[in-house]
Amino acid sequence: MPIDKKYGAHVMVGSPVKALEGAMLTHMVILKLESFEAAQTYFNLPEITELSKLRKSITDGWATIVPCDADTARIVDSGYFRES
């Protein structure tokens, strides 16, 4: 998508999926960005917010940001995962 190129997001997975155990949705998209902070910025962009409204109106999906292994301890220590 042009918006992904504009902000440096790379589609790592964009595919139907089949659960081997448990329940899950039928499709998955995984984007890779330069950093955890870049992913937060990307997710909160006005263009992405508008696309999220569309996604929410037609799917029961969800969105999350997952830090890379090297950043996990730093992100956990920052308090990001604590309940608000």
N, CA, C and O atoms as a GROMACS GRO file, in nm:
protein
  336
    1MET      N    1   0.084  -0.118   0.000
    1MET     CA    2   0.000   0.000   0.000
    1MET      C    3   0.088   0.124   0.000
    1MET      O    4   0.194   0.125   0.064
    2PRO      N    5   0.048   0.227  -0.070
    2PRO     CA    6   0.128   0.350  -0.073
    2PRO      C    7   0.155   0.408   0.066
    2PRO      O    8   0.264   0.460   0.091
    3ILE      N    9   0.058   0.400   0.155
    3ILE     CA   10   0.080   0.455   0.289
    3ILE      C   11   0.189   0.378   0.363
    3ILE      O   12   0.265   0.438   0.440
    4ASP      N   13   0.198   0.248   0.341
    4ASP     CA   14   0.303   0.170   0.405
    4ASP      C   15   0.440   0.215   0.356
    4ASP      O   16   0.532   0.233   0.436
    5LYS      N   17   0.454   0.235   0.225
    5LYS     CA   18   0.582   0.282   0.170
    5LYS      C   19   0.616   0.420   0.224
    5LYS      O   20   0.731   0.447   0.258
    6LYS      N   21   0.516   0.508   0.230
    6LYS     CA   22   0.537   0.644   0.276
    6LYS      C   23   0.598   0.648   0.416
    6LYS      O   24   0.681   0.734   0.445
    7TYR      N   25   0.558   0.555   0.503
    7TYR     CA   26   0.602   0.557   0.642
    7TYR      C   27   0.697   0.443   0.678
    7TYR      O   28   0.727   0.422   0.795
    8GLY      N   29   0.746   0.370   0.578
    8GLY     CA   30   0.847   0.268   0.602
    8GLY      C   31   0.796   0.138   0.662
    8GLY      O   32   0.873   0.064   0.723
    9ALA      N   33   0.668   0.110   0.647
    9ALA     CA   34   0.612  -0.017   0.696
    9ALA      C   35   0.630  -0.123   0.587
    9ALA      O   36   0.604  -0.097   0.469
   10HIS      N   37   0.672  -0.241   0.627
   10HIS     CA   38   0.691  -0.352   0.533
   10HIS      C   39   0.596  -0.465   0.572
   10HIS      O   40   0.593  -0.506   0.688
   11VAL      N   41   0.519  -0.514   0.475
   11VAL     CA   42   0.428  -0.625   0.502
   11VAL      C   43   0.511  -0.752   0.515
   11VAL      O   44   0.576  -0.794   0.419
   12MET      N   45   0.509  -0.812   0.633
   12MET     CA   46   0.581  -0.937   0.658
   12MET      C   47   0.490  -1.056   0.632
   12MET      O   48   0.534  -1.158   0.580
   13VAL      N   49   0.362  -1.042   0.669
   13VAL     CA   50   0.262  -1.147   0.648
   13VAL      C   51   0.133  -1.078   0.606
   13VAL      O   52   0.093  -0.978   0.666
   14GLY      N   53   0.070  -1.130   0.506
   14GLY     CA   54  -0.062  -1.085   0.463
   14GLY      C   55  -0.130  -1.206   0.402
   14GLY      O   56  -0.120  -1.228   0.281
   15SER      N   57  -0.199  -1.284   0.485
   15SER     CA   58  -0.239  -1.416   0.439
   15SER      C   59  -0.358  -1.470   0.517
   15SER      O   60  -0.381  -1.431   0.632
   16PRO      N   61  -0.434  -1.559   0.455
   16PRO     CA   62  -0.529  -1.636   0.534
   16PRO      C   63  -0.450  -1.723   0.632
   16PRO      O   64  -0.337  -1.761   0.604
   17VAL      N   65  -0.510  -1.755   0.745
   17VAL     CA   66  -0.443  -1.839   0.844
   17VAL      C   67  -0.536  -1.951   0.888
   17VAL      O   68  -0.658  -1.941   0.876
   18LYS      N   69  -0.476  -2.056   0.939
   18LYS     CA   70  -0.551  -2.171   0.990
   18LYS      C   71  -0.496  -2.202   1.129
   18LYS      O   72  -0.376  -2.222   1.147
   19ALA      N   73  -0.586  -2.205   1.227
   19ALA     CA   74  -0.544  -2.235   1.364
   19ALA      C   75  -0.505  -2.382   1.376
   19ALA      O   76  -0.579  -2.469   1.329
   20LEU      N   77  -0.393  -2.409   1.436
   20LEU     CA   78  -0.354  -2.546   1.468
   20LEU      C   79  -0.405  -2.584   1.606
   20LEU      O   80  -0.434  -2.701   1.632
   21GLU      N   81  -0.416  -2.486   1.693
   21GLU     CA   82  -0.475  -2.504   1.826
   21GLU      C   83  -0.550  -2.377   1.861
   21GLU      O   84  -0.507  -2.268   1.824
   22GLY      N   85  -0.661  -2.391   1.931
   22GLY     CA   86  -0.735  -2.274   1.976
   22GLY      C   87  -0.811  -2.206   1.864
   22GLY      O   88  -0.813  -2.254   1.750
   23ALA      N   89  -0.873  -2.094   1.898
   23ALA     CA   90  -0.954  -2.019   1.802
   23ALA      C   91  -0.879  -1.893   1.759
   23ALA      O   92  -0.807  -1.832   1.839
   24MET      N   93  -0.897  -1.856   1.636
   24MET     CA   94  -0.836  -1.732   1.587
   24MET      C   95  -0.915  -1.680   1.470
   24MET      O   96  -1.007  -1.746   1.422
   25LEU      N   97  -0.880  -1.563   1.424
   25LEU     CA   98  -0.944  -1.505   1.307
   25LEU      C   99  -0.891  -1.572   1.181
   25LEU      O  100  -0.795  -1.649   1.186
   26THR      N  101  -0.955  -1.544   1.068
   26THR     CA  102  -0.923  -1.616   0.945
   26THR      C  103  -0.811  -1.555   0.862
   26THR      O  104  -0.759  -1.620   0.772
   27HIS      N  105  -0.774  -1.430   0.890
   27HIS     CA  106  -0.669  -1.362   0.813
   27HIS      C  107  -0.577  -1.285   0.907
   27HIS      O  108  -0.617  -1.247   1.017
   28MET      N  109  -0.454  -1.264   0.863
   28MET     CA  110  -0.358  -1.193   0.946
   28MET      C  111  -0.269  -1.105   0.858
   28MET      O  112  -0.227  -1.144   0.749
   29VAL      N  113  -0.242  -0.986   0.909
   29VAL     CA  114  -0.146  -0.896   0.846
   29VAL      C  115  -0.046  -0.855   0.954
   29VAL      O  116  -0.084  -0.811   1.062
   30ILE      N  117   0.082  -0.871   0.923
   30ILE     CA  118   0.188  -0.830   1.015
   30ILE      C  119   0.277  -0.732   0.940
   30ILE      O  120   0.331  -0.762   0.834
   31LEU      N  121   0.290  -0.612   0.999
   31LEU     CA  122   0.378  -0.511   0.943
   31LEU      C  123   0.503  -0.500   1.027
   31LEU      O  124   0.499  -0.516   1.149
   32LYS      N  125   0.614  -0.475   0.962
   32LYS     CA  126   0.741  -0.451   1.032
   32LYS      C  127   0.778  -0.306   1.012
   32LYS      O  128   0.778  -0.255   0.899
   33LEU      N  129   0.809  -0.238   1.122
   33LEU     CA  130   0.856  -0.101   1.117
   33LEU      C  131   0.994  -0.092   1.179
   33LEU      O  132   1.041  -0.187   1.241
   34GLU      N  133   1.058   0.022   1.163
   34GLU     CA  134   1.197   0.041   1.204
   34GLU      C  135   1.219   0.017   1.353
   34GLU      O  136   1.323  -0.035   1.394
   35SER      N  137   1.121   0.055   1.435
   35SER     CA  138   1.137   0.043   1.580
   35SER      C  139   0.999   0.038   1.645
   35SER      O  140   0.897   0.062   1.580
   36PHE      N  141   0.997   0.007   1.773
   36PHE     CA  142   0.874   0.008   1.850
   36PHE      C  143   0.811   0.147   1.846
   36PHE      O  144   0.690   0.161   1.828
   37GLU      N  145   0.893   0.249   1.863
   37GLU     CA  146   0.844   0.386   1.862
   37GLU      C  147   0.788   0.424   1.724
   37GLU      O  148   0.688   0.495   1.715
   38ALA      N  149   0.853   0.377   1.618
   38ALA     CA  150   0.803   0.403   1.483
   38ALA      C  151   0.667   0.337   1.463
   38ALA      O  152   0.580   0.392   1.396
   39ALA      N  153   0.649   0.218   1.521
   39ALA     CA  154   0.521   0.150   1.511
   39ALA      C  155   0.412   0.227   1.586
   39ALA      O  156   0.300   0.238   1.537
   40GLN      N  157   0.445   0.280   1.702
   40GLN     CA  158   0.348   0.361   1.776
   40GLN      C  159   0.308   0.485   1.696
   40GLN      O  160   0.190   0.519   1.687
   41THR      N  161   0.406   0.552   1.638
   41THR     CA  162   0.379   0.670   1.557
   41THR      C  163   0.292   0.633   1.438
   41THR      O  164   0.194   0.702   1.408
   42TYR      N  165   0.327   0.524   1.369
   42TYR     CA  166   0.252   0.478   1.252
   42TYR      C  167   0.107   0.450   1.289
   42TYR      O  168   0.016   0.494   1.219
   43PHE      N  169   0.085   0.377   1.397
   43PHE     CA  170  -0.050   0.338   1.436
   43PHE      C  171  -0.136   0.460   1.467
   43PHE      O  172  -0.258   0.456   1.448
   44ASN      N  173  -0.076   0.568   1.514
   44ASN     CA  174  -0.151   0.688   1.553
   44ASN      C  175  -0.158   0.795   1.444
   44ASN      O  176  -0.211   0.903   1.468
   45LEU      N  177  -0.106   0.767   1.325
   45LEU     CA  178  -0.116   0.861   1.214
   45LEU      C  179  -0.262   0.882   1.175
   45LEU      O  180  -0.341   0.788   1.181
   46PRO      N  181  -0.299   1.004   1.134
   46PRO     CA  182  -0.437   1.028   1.091
   46PRO      C  183  -0.483   0.932   0.980
   46PRO      O  184  -0.597   0.885   0.982
   47GLU      N  185  -0.395   0.903   0.884
   47GLU     CA  186  -0.432   0.812   0.774
   47GLU      C  187  -0.462   0.672   0.827
   47GLU      O  188  -0.557   0.608   0.782
   48ILE      N  189  -0.382   0.625   0.920
   48ILE     CA  190  -0.401   0.491   0.975
   48ILE      C  191  -0.525   0.488   1.064
   48ILE      O  192  -0.597   0.388   1.067
   49THR      N  193  -0.548   0.597   1.137
   49THR     CA  194  -0.669   0.605   1.220
   49THR      C  195  -0.794   0.592   1.132
   49THR      O  196  -0.889   0.524   1.169
   50GLU      N  197  -0.793   0.656   1.017
   50GLU     CA  198  -0.906   0.645   0.925
   50GLU      C  199  -0.920   0.502   0.871
   50GLU      O  200  -1.031   0.450   0.862
   51LEU      N  201  -0.808   0.440   0.835
   51LEU     CA  202  -0.813   0.301   0.788
   51LEU      C  203  -0.862   0.208   0.899
   51LEU      O  204  -0.932   0.110   0.872
   52SER      N  205  -0.824   0.236   1.023
   52SER     CA  206  -0.868   0.154   1.136
   52SER      C  207  -1.019   0.161   1.153
   52SER      O  208  -1.083   0.061   1.186
   53LYS      N  209  -1.076   0.279   1.130
   53LYS     CA  210  -1.223   0.293   1.138
   53LYS      C  211  -1.289   0.201   1.037
   53LYS      O  212  -1.388   0.134   1.068
   54LEU      N  213  -1.236   0.198   0.915
   54LEU     CA  214  -1.289   0.109   0.812
   54LEU      C  215  -1.273  -0.036   0.854
   54LEU      O  216  -1.368  -0.114   0.846
   55ARG      N  217  -1.152  -0.074   0.899
   55ARG     CA  218  -1.127  -0.212   0.940
   55ARG      C  219  -1.225  -0.254   1.050
   55ARG      O  220  -1.281  -0.363   1.046
   56LYS      N  221  -1.244  -0.167   1.148
   56LYS     CA  222  -1.334  -0.199   1.260
   56LYS      C  223  -1.478  -0.214   1.214
   56LYS      O  224  -1.555  -0.289   1.275
   57SER      N  225  -1.516  -0.143   1.108
   57SER     CA  226  -1.654  -0.150   1.060
   57SER      C  227  -1.682  -0.278   0.982
   57SER      O  228  -1.798  -0.316   0.965
   58ILE      N  229  -1.577  -0.345   0.933
   58ILE     CA  230  -1.600  -0.464   0.849
   58ILE      C  231  -1.539  -0.592   0.906
   58ILE      O  232  -1.560  -0.699   0.849
   59THR      N  233  -1.464  -0.582   1.016
   59THR     CA  234  -1.403  -0.702   1.074
   59THR      C  235  -1.417  -0.702   1.226
   59THR      O  236  -1.453  -0.601   1.286
   60ASP      N  237  -1.388  -0.814   1.285
   60ASP     CA  238  -1.381  -0.826   1.430
   60ASP      C  239  -1.236  -0.838   1.474
   60ASP      O  240  -1.207  -0.894   1.580
   61GLY      N  241  -1.146  -0.786   1.397
   61GLY     CA  242  -1.004  -0.800   1.422
   61GLY      C  243  -0.954  -0.714   1.537
   61GLY      O  244  -1.032  -0.650   1.608
   62TRP      N  245  -0.825  -0.715   1.554
   62TRP     CA  246  -0.760  -0.640   1.660
   62TRP      C  247  -0.624  -0.594   1.608
   62TRP      O  248  -0.578  -0.639   1.503
   63ALA      N  249  -0.562  -0.503   1.682
   63ALA     CA  250  -0.430  -0.454   1.645
   63ALA      C  251  -0.344  -0.450   1.770
   63ALA      O  252  -0.393  -0.427   1.880
   64THR      N  253  -0.216  -0.474   1.752
   64THR     CA  254  -0.121  -0.468   1.863
   64THR      C  255   0.015  -0.427   1.810
   64THR      O  256   0.041  -0.434   1.690
   65ILE      N  257   0.101  -0.384   1.898
   65ILE     CA  258   0.241  -0.357   1.863
   65ILE      C  259   0.325  -0.451   1.948
   65ILE      O  260   0.313  -0.452   2.071
   66VAL      N  261   0.410  -0.528   1.884
   66VAL     CA  262   0.494  -0.625   1.953
   66VAL      C  263   0.640  -0.581   1.936
   66VAL      O  264   0.688  -0.569   1.823
   67PRO      N  265   0.711  -0.558   2.045
   67PRO     CA  266   0.852  -0.518   2.032
   67PRO      C  267   0.937  -0.635   1.983
   67PRO      O  268   0.905  -0.751   2.007
   68CYS      N  269   1.045  -0.602   1.913
   68CYS     CA  270   1.139  -0.707   1.874
   68CYS      C  271   1.208  -0.760   2.000
   68CYS      O  272   1.208  -0.694   2.104
   69ASP      N  273   1.265  -0.876   1.989
   69ASP     CA  274   1.326  -0.942   2.104
   69ASP      C  275   1.429  -0.852   2.174
   69ASP      O  276   1.435  -0.848   2.297
   70ALA      N  277   1.510  -0.781   2.095
   70ALA     CA  278   1.615  -0.697   2.152
   70ALA      C  279   1.558  -0.580   2.232
   70ALA      O  280   1.625  -0.528   2.321
   71ASP      N  281   1.434  -0.537   2.201
   71ASP     CA  282   1.373  -0.422   2.270
   71ASP      C  283   1.277  -0.462   2.382
   71ASP      O  284   1.232  -0.376   2.457
   72THR      N  285   1.246  -0.590   2.394
   72THR     CA  286   1.142  -0.632   2.488
   72THR      C  287   1.168  -0.585   2.630
   72THR      O  288   1.079  -0.527   2.693
   73ALA      N  289   1.287  -0.609   2.684
   73ALA     CA  290   1.316  -0.571   2.823
   73ALA      C  291   1.300  -0.421   2.842
   73ALA      O  292   1.244  -0.377   2.942
   74ARG      N  293   1.348  -0.341   2.748
   74ARG     CA  294   1.338  -0.196   2.758
   74ARG      C  295   1.192  -0.151   2.758
   74ARG      O  296   1.153  -0.063   2.835
   75ILE      N  297   1.111  -0.212   2.672
   75ILE     CA  298   0.969  -0.174   2.663
   75ILE      C  299   0.895  -0.218   2.789
   75ILE      O  300   0.813  -0.143   2.843
   76VAL      N  301   0.922  -0.338   2.837
   76VAL     CA  302   0.860  -0.385   2.962
   76VAL      C  303   0.899  -0.294   3.079
   76VAL      O  304   0.814  -0.252   3.157
   77ASP      N  305   1.027  -0.264   3.089
   77ASP     CA  306   1.075  -0.177   3.197
   77ASP      C  307   1.016  -0.038   3.191
   77ASP      O  308   1.004   0.029   3.294
   78SER      N  309   0.978   0.008   3.072
   78SER     CA  310   0.920   0.142   3.056
   78SER      C  311   0.779   0.151   3.116
   78SER      O  312   0.728   0.261   3.137
   79GLY      N  313   0.718   0.036   3.142
   79GLY     CA  314   0.583   0.036   3.195
   79GLY      C  315   0.475   0.029   3.088
   79GLY      O  316   0.357   0.035   3.120
   80TYR      N  317   0.514   0.016   2.963
   80TYR     CA  318   0.418   0.013   2.853
   80TYR      C  319   0.309  -0.092   2.873
   80TYR      O  320   0.192  -0.067   2.841
   81PHE      N  321   0.344  -0.208   2.925
   81PHE     CA  322   0.248  -0.318   2.935
   81PHE      C  323   0.165  -0.315   3.064
   81PHE      O  324   0.077  -0.399   3.081
   82ARG      N  325   0.191  -0.221   3.153
   82ARG     CA  326   0.111  -0.212   3.276
   82ARG      C  327  -0.030  -0.165   3.243
   82ARG      O  328  -0.050  -0.083   3.154
   83GLU      N  329  -0.127  -0.219   3.316
   83GLU     CA  330  -0.266  -0.177   3.298
   83GLU      C  331  -0.279  -0.031   3.337
   83GLU      O  332  -0.215   0.014   3.433
   84SER      N  333  -0.359   0.044   3.265
   84SER     CA  334  -0.381   0.186   3.298
   84SER      C  335  -0.488   0.201   3.405
   84SER      O  336  -0.519   0.313   3.445
   0.00000   0.00000   0.00000
